[in-house]
Amino acid sequence: MTESEYETKRKFVEEQLAVLVNSIDPRILALKYKKTDAFEWVIAHYPSDAVQINVTGDSTLYIAIDVMTELFGHDSDEAKQQELRQRMNHIESACEQLTETAMKLIGEIADTTTAILQSTAQNDAEEDKPDEA
């Protein structure tokens, strides 16, 4: 492979693919393309560690597939699953609170409407009484 082909892969990984993976997981700080005598690697840099992905012989399409599969294709990432469960619990709790608040407001609206209707009916009844003169 020529140096320009490696440079094309490096630019693709470090400029285009890096933007995509960072938009999916902002914890990924950078992607770096590295070529040795025998292998090609993409290194995904996180704040406290890095993941090295073998992309030897891959076209840019297959580099993207291999990187995305390695970074996001595993359902076993327990930390992500736990975070999602916590977010769902928070959303469910907020929905319950909103429902409770809405029910209270509906009750207050009903009470106020009833009071207005009763007051209006009473005023109408008083206006319909003949004057005692």
SEFI-890216 format. One record per residue: residue number from 0; residue in three letters; x, y, z of N, C-alpha, C, CB in turn. Coordinates in pm, whole numbers, plus 50000, padded with zeros to 5 digits. Glycine has a CB too. Layout:
residues N
  nr rest   npx   npy   npz  capx  capy  capz   cpx   cpy   cpz  cbpx  cbpy  cbpz
 NUM  Ala     X     Y     Z     X     Y     Z     X     Y     Z     X     Y     Z
...
end
This chain:
residues 133
  nr rest   npx   npy   npz  capx  capy  capz   cpx   cpy   cpz  cbpx  cbpy  cbpz
   0  Met 50084 49882 50000 50000 50000 50000 50089 50125 50000 49904 50000 50122
   1  Thr 50046 50227 49932 50127 50347 49920 50107 50438 50042 50092 50424 49791
   2  Glu 50201 50529 50058 50191 50624 50169 50066 50710 50157 50316 50714 50173
   3  Ser 50025 50746 50036 49906 50830 50020 49780 50754 50061 49893 50879 49875
   4  Glu 49778 50621 50039 49662 50542 50083 49655 50537 50236 49670 50398 50025
   5  Tyr 49769 50523 50300 49772 50528 50446 49732 50666 50497 49912 50490 50498
   6  Glu 49777 50768 50428 49742 50905 50468 49591 50927 50453 49821 51009 50383
   7  Thr 49532 50872 50347 49387 50881 50328 49315 50814 50444 49345 50816 50195
   8  Lys 49360 50698 50485 49300 50627 50598 49317 50707 50728 49363 50486 50614
   9  Arg 49437 50762 50748 49462 50840 50870 49367 50959 50877 49609 50888 50875
  10  Lys 49355 51033 50769 49265 51148 50768 49120 51106 50791 49277 51223 50635
  11  Phe 49080 50998 50726 48944 50949 50746 48919 50917 50893 48918 50824 50660
  12  Val 49009 50842 50955 48993 50801 51095 48996 50921 51188 49102 50701 51135
  13  Glu 49098 51005 51174 49123 51110 51272 49036 51233 51254 49267 51150 51267
  14  Glu 48982 51251 51134 48902 51371 51110 48753 51340 51095 48952 51442 50985
  15  Gln 48718 51241 51016 48577 51215 50990 48517 51114 51087 48559 51166 50848
  16  Leu 48578 50996 51097 48524 50892 51185 48528 50937 51331 48603 50762 51168
  17  Ala 48629 51012 51367 48641 51061 51505 48523 51150 51542 48772 51139 51523
  18  Val 48479 51234 51450 48364 51322 51477 48238 51238 51499 48342 51421 51359
  19  Leu 48220 51136 51416 48103 51050 51429 48101 50976 51561 48098 50950 51315
  20  Val 48210 50910 51598 48209 50832 51722 48199 50924 51844 48336 50746 51732
  21  Asn 48257 51042 51837 48246 51136 51948 48103 51186 51964 48340 51254 51927
  22  Ser 48030 51198 51853 47889 51241 51863 47803 51131 51925 47835 51279 51723
  23  Ile 47845 51007 51913 47772 50895 51974 47812 50881 52120 47800 50764 51899
  24  Asp 47940 50892 52148 47990 50878 52286 48094 50987 52311 48053 50735 52310
  25  Pro 48051 51097 52376 48143 51210 52398 48263 51178 52486 48067 51323 52460
  26  Arg 48261 51061 52552 48378 51023 52632 48498 50989 52544 48345 50902 52721
  27  Ile 48474 50959 52417 48584 50928 52326 48648 51060 52284 48534 50846 52200
  28  Leu 48769 51082 52329 48837 51209 52307 48897 51220 52168 48945 51228 52409
  29  Ala 48947 51107 52115 49012 51111 51984 49023 50970 51929 49152 51177 51993
  30  Leu 49033 50962 51797 49070 50839 51729 49202 50866 51659 48958 50791 51627
  31  Lys 49293 50773 51670 49423 50786 51602 49445 50663 51516 49540 50802 51706
  32  Tyr 49499 50686 51398 49534 50578 51306 49683 50554 51319 49495 50613 51157
  33  Lys 49722 50426 51333 49864 50394 51350 49898 50277 51257 49897 50359 51500
  34  Lys 50005 50291 51183 50053 50187 51092 50189 50140 51140 50061 50239 50943
  35  Thr 50202 50007 51154 50332 49947 51183 50374 49869 51058 50329 49855 51312
  36  Asp 50485 49796 51066 50529 49717 50951 50426 49611 50912 50664 49650 50981
  37  Ala 50360 49552 51009 50270 49440 50980 50122 49470 51002 50308 49324 51063
  38  Phe 50091 49574 51079 49952 49596 51117 49910 49741 51099 49931 49554 51260
  39  Glu 49778 49757 51095 49716 49890 51099 49621 49890 51219 49639 49925 50964
  40  Trp 49624 49998 51295 49542 50006 51417 49466 50138 51421 49630 49992 51542
  41  Val 49350 50135 51485 49281 50257 51525 49278 50253 51677 49135 50268 51462
  42  Ile 49322 50360 51738 49321 50369 51884 49217 50472 51925 49464 50407 51940
  43  Ala 49121 50427 52003 49017 50516 52057 49061 50560 52196 48875 50446 52062
  44  His 49080 50690 52212 49130 50744 52338 49014 50794 52425 49230 50859 52312
  45  Tyr 49007 50738 52545 48912 50780 52648 48990 50859 52752 48837 50657 52713
  46  Pro 48921 50928 52844 48994 51005 52944 49094 50922 53025 48897 51071 53039
  47  Ser 49061 50797 53057 49151 50721 53144 49209 50595 53079 49077 50681 53267
  48  Asp 49172 50564 52956 49231 50449 52889 49215 50461 52738 49167 50319 52939
  49  Ala 49249 50355 52667 49238 50354 52522 49202 50213 52477 49369 50402 52455
  50  Val 49134 50206 52363 49098 50079 52302 49168 50073 52168 48942 50062 52286
  51  Gln 49239 49962 52144 49313 49945 52019 49237 49845 51931 49460 49896 52045
  52  Ile 49210 49884 51806 49130 49804 51715 49213 49771 51591 48999 49878 51675
  53  Asn 49223 49644 51559 49301 49601 51443 49219 49624 51317 49341 49451 51455
  54  Val 49271 49706 51226 49203 49737 51100 49294 49706 50981 49159 49886 51096
  55  Thr 49384 49610 50999 49482 49575 50895 49411 49536 50766 49573 49461 50943
  56  Gly 49448 49603 50658 49394 49571 50526 49255 49623 50499 49394 49427 50508
  57  Asp 49193 49692 50595 49056 49742 50578 49053 49864 50486 48996 49778 50715
  58  Ser 48945 49872 50408 48914 49996 50337 48856 50092 50440 48815 49972 50216
  59  Thr 48832 50216 50400 48774 50311 50496 48636 50262 50543 48761 50452 50432
  60  Leu 48558 50202 50455 48427 50149 50495 48443 50043 50604 48354 50089 50375
  61  Tyr 48534 49949 50584 48552 49843 50682 48623 49892 50808 48629 49729 50621
  62  Ile 48703 49995 50796 48757 50057 50918 48641 50109 51002 48858 50174 50883
  63  Ala 48549 50181 50939 48433 50235 51012 48352 50123 51074 48343 50319 50917
  64  Ile 48327 50016 51000 48248 49904 51053 48320 49840 51171 48223 49798 50942
  65  Asp 48450 49813 51157 48524 49749 51266 48529 49837 51391 48667 49716 51221
  66  Val 48552 49967 51371 48559 50059 51485 48423 50070 51555 48607 50198 51439
  67  Met 48318 50088 51477 48184 50102 51536 48143 49974 51608 48080 50137 51427
  68  Thr 48173 49858 51548 48139 49731 51612 48215 49714 51742 48170 49614 51518
  69  Glu 48342 49746 51740 48422 49730 51862 48377 49827 51972 48570 49753 51831
  70  Leu 48349 49951 51934 48315 50051 52036 48170 50044 52081 48343 50189 51982
  71  Phe 48078 50011 51991 47935 50021 52025 47856 49893 52003 47873 50130 51944
  72  Gly 47919 49791 51949 47845 49670 51913 47832 49568 52023 47909 49607 51799
  73  His 47878 49599 52142 47872 49503 52253 47765 49546 52352 48008 49492 52323
  74  Asp 47672 49455 52379 47567 49483 52477 47615 49457 52620 47444 49398 52448
  75  Ser 47738 49410 52634 47785 49371 52766 47847 49485 52845 47884 49260 52752
  76  Asp 47844 49605 52792 47901 49718 52865 47808 49751 52981 47922 49843 52772
  77  Glu 47836 49693 53096 47748 49703 53212 47734 49847 53262 47800 49616 53323
  78  Ala 47840 49925 53254 47832 50064 53301 47731 50143 53218 47970 50131 53294
  79  Lys 47732 50125 53086 47636 50195 53001 47494 50148 53029 47669 50174 52852
  80  Gln 47479 50016 53047 47346 49961 53076 47293 50014 53210 47351 49806 53078
  81  Gln 47380 50021 53310 47339 50073 53441 47300 50220 53430 47452 50055 53544
  82  Glu 47377 50298 53355 47345 50440 53336 47209 50456 53269 47454 50509 53254
  83  Leu 47183 50375 53168 47054 50381 53099 46939 50343 53193 47054 50289 52976
  84  Arg 46960 50240 53277 46856 50202 53374 46829 50317 53472 46898 50075 53452
  85  Gln 46935 50383 53519 46918 50495 53611 46841 50608 53544 47054 50545 53661
  86  Arg 46873 50637 53419 46803 50743 53346 46655 50707 53328 46869 50768 53209
  87  Met 46627 50581 53298 46488 50537 53282 46412 50548 53415 46483 50391 53230
  88  Asn 46477 50508 53524 46413 50520 53656 46383 50666 53688 46503 50460 53766
  89  His 46475 50755 53656 46454 50898 53678 46336 50948 53597 46581 50978 53643
  90  Ile 46329 50907 53470 46219 50950 53383 46086 50897 53436 46243 50902 53239
  91  Glu 46083 50769 53477 45959 50712 53531 45915 50786 53657 45979 50563 53563
  92  Ser 46009 50819 53744 45977 50892 53866 45923 51031 53834 46101 50904 53955
  93  Ala 45987 51099 53740 45940 51232 53700 45800 51224 53640 46037 51295 53599
  94  Cys 45773 51121 53562 45639 51104 53503 45535 51082 53612 45637 50985 53404
  95  Glu 45569 51002 53714 45476 50980 53825 45447 51110 53898 45534 50876 53923
  96  Gln 45550 51191 53920 45531 51319 53987 45444 51412 53903 45666 51385 54017
  97  Leu 45469 51414 53773 45389 51498 53684 45243 51453 53683 45445 51495 53541
  98  Thr 45221 51323 53682 45084 51271 53685 45014 51311 53814 45084 51118 53670
  99  Glu 45084 51299 53926 45027 51337 54055 44992 51487 54057 45125 51303 54168
 100  Thr 45084 51569 54009 45061 51713 54004 44944 51746 53911 45187 51787 53957
 101  Ala 44938 51679 53797 44829 51702 53702 44695 51666 53764 44851 51622 53573
 102  Met 44691 51555 53838 44565 51514 53901 44520 51617 54005 44580 51374 53967
 103  Lys 44614 51671 54081 44581 51775 54180 44526 51899 54109 44705 51811 54265
 104  Leu 44593 51939 54000 44547 52056 53926 44409 52034 53865 44647 52091 53817
 105  Ile 44384 51915 53815 44252 51884 53760 44146 51896 53869 44249 51742 53697
 106  Gly 44177 51848 53989 44085 51861 54102 44059 52007 54137 44140 51788 54224
 107  Glu 44164 52087 54140 44149 52230 54170 44067 52300 54062 44286 52297 54183
 108  Ile 44090 52265 53937 44013 52324 53827 43866 52287 53841 44068 52278 53690
 109  Ala 43839 52161 53872 43701 52116 53888 43634 52190 54004 43695 51963 53911
 110  Asp 43703 52204 54116 43646 52274 54232 43619 52421 54198 43741 52265 54354
 111  Thr 43713 52486 54132 43697 52626 54095 43583 52644 53995 43828 52681 54037
 112  Thr 43574 52556 53898 43467 52563 53799 43331 52546 53866 43486 52455 53691
 113  Thr 43324 52450 53958 43198 52428 54032 43161 52552 54111 43210 52306 54126
 114  Ala 43258 52614 54179 43231 52733 54258 43184 52848 54168 43356 52775 54336
 115  Ile 43245 52863 54052 43206 52968 53958 43063 52945 53909 43303 52974 53838
 116  Leu 43033 52821 53873 42898 52789 53824 42793 52812 53933 42892 52644 53775
 117  Gln 42823 52773 54057 42730 52794 54167 42710 52943 54192 42781 52726 54294
 118  Ser 42817 53020 54188 42807 53164 54210 42725 53229 54099 42947 53228 54218
 119  Thr 42750 53187 53975 42675 53240 53861 42527 53206 53874 42731 53186 53728
 120  Ala 42497 53083 53912 42358 53040 53927 42290 53118 54039 42350 52889 53956
 121  Gln 42362 53142 54148 42306 53218 54260 42279 53362 54219 42401 53213 54382
 122  Asn 42372 53423 54146 42353 53561 54099 42236 53570 54003 42481 53612 54031
 123  Asp 42224 53471 53914 42111 53469 53821 41979 53457 53897 42126 53353 53721
 124  Ala 41976 53374 53999 41853 53353 54077 41816 53481 54150 41871 53236 54177
 125  Glu 41914 53554 54201 41886 53678 54272 41837 53786 54176 42010 53726 54346
 126  Glu 41888 53787 54053 41843 53886 53956 41702 53857 53910 41938 53891 53837
 127  Asp 41660 53732 53910 41526 53693 53864 41420 53721 53970 41524 53546 53826
 128  Lys 41455 53748 54097 41357 53776 54202 41291 53912 54175 41424 53774 54343
 129  Pro 41162 53918 54191 41097 54050 54176 41140 54144 54287 40943 54035 54177
 130  Asp 41145 54271 54254 41183 54371 54352 41069 54387 54452 41216 54507 54284
 131  Glu 41103 54394 54576 41003 54418 54681 41003 54563 54713 41030 54334 54809
 132  Ala 40910 54630 54659 40905 54772 54682 40783 54812 54757 40912 54846 54556
end
